[in-house]
Amino acid sequence: MNTPTQDVKKFIHEIPTWQAVWRWQRKLRNRYFVSDVNHKEIINLVEEDGIMTPRYGFMVTMSCAIAILGLLLSSPAVVIGAMLISPLMGPIMCLGFSFCVLDMVQLKKSLKAIVIGFLLSLAISALIVAVSPITDPTPEIIARTSPNLFDLLVAIFSGLAGGYATIKQKGATIVGVAIATALMPPLAVVGYGLATFQWIIAYKAFFLFMTNLLAISLTVTALAKWYGFGTHNSSSNTWWQSLLIFIVFILLSVPLGLSLSKIAFQSSVTKTVKTEIQNTFQDQSNRISNFSIAFKGKDEVVIDTIVITSQYMSDAQKDIQSLLSKELGQTVFLT
């Protein structure tokens, strides 16, 4: 009969090493994911769709023109229509696959297509805004100036869907709409910000565009690696590729996570303000109308609203303002 010490030694001895686990997962991955993929054919298709062509230039320009008109009109339907014709998926897929297999020539071609498409989109969106009688920032425009962690997740999922559709050669057109949704509206807003000299809008929209572009392309790179692309790369190349992807996602996650936390805080404050306003009035049928709230600096909240109620309270504004200041721990200005 074995002693407890012998049993422990036997258990430790039977635990597979990390090398064994690595070989086991590679065997399963090759069997269920890699073996049925025609890598050469897919690379050829990706390279063909990822270069700069007159058709690509025309389609990306028309897509951004429709997108900026939808943003100025605050029409989600028109913005979605612009996504249906956007050809951005081709160069982005090519960028991700080229980085995976370390094809620097094709990588440069895909970057060239993306940069030219970026410049054409900026030009057409800025031109349309410059001649438009409508230049006020709409809710659709403002929505593209507050990037947060959820936007990064949307880009990651879009990249996974795009990479999978490309590898399996099914549904790529539909997935391209999702990718264009993450890229074309922010790009159009950059043009809007430049045309109206609103640099903060242009900067925030550009940050959202670059976040989505990097997240989608690097997610495609990681997925392509999983499906067996770039197997000729040395182990050192694979490690620095993985490290670069990890670092980029960390660098993007930190500011976007802080932005999401700020949005969550503002949402909580807004809910508290509305609740306290309604609870102050005696009648249960009171209704808040034309509510707006602005956060000035770190500790100042400005609220402007109308309350429709059957019982008038002359000191309501003063009382609610004092109550909110104590509850929120901030300076509240209520009108």
Secondary structure, 3 states (H helix, E strand, C coil): CCCHHHHHHHHHHHCCCHHHHHHHHHHHHHHHHHCCCCHHHHHHHHHHHCCCCHHHHHHHHHHHHHHHHHHHCCCHHHHHHHHCCCCCHHHHHHHHHHHHHCCHHHHHHHHHHHHHHHHHHHHHHHHHHHHCCCCCCCHHHHHHHCCCHHHHHHHHHHHHHHHHHHHHCCCHHHHHHHHHHHHHHHHHHHHHHHHCCCHHHHHHHHHHHHHHHHHHHHHHHHHHHHCCCCCCCCHHHHHHHHHHHHHHHHHHHHHHHHHHHHHHHHHHHHHHHHHHHHHHCCCCCCEEEEEEEEEECCCEEEEEEEEECCCCCCCHHHHHHHHHHHHHCCEEEEC
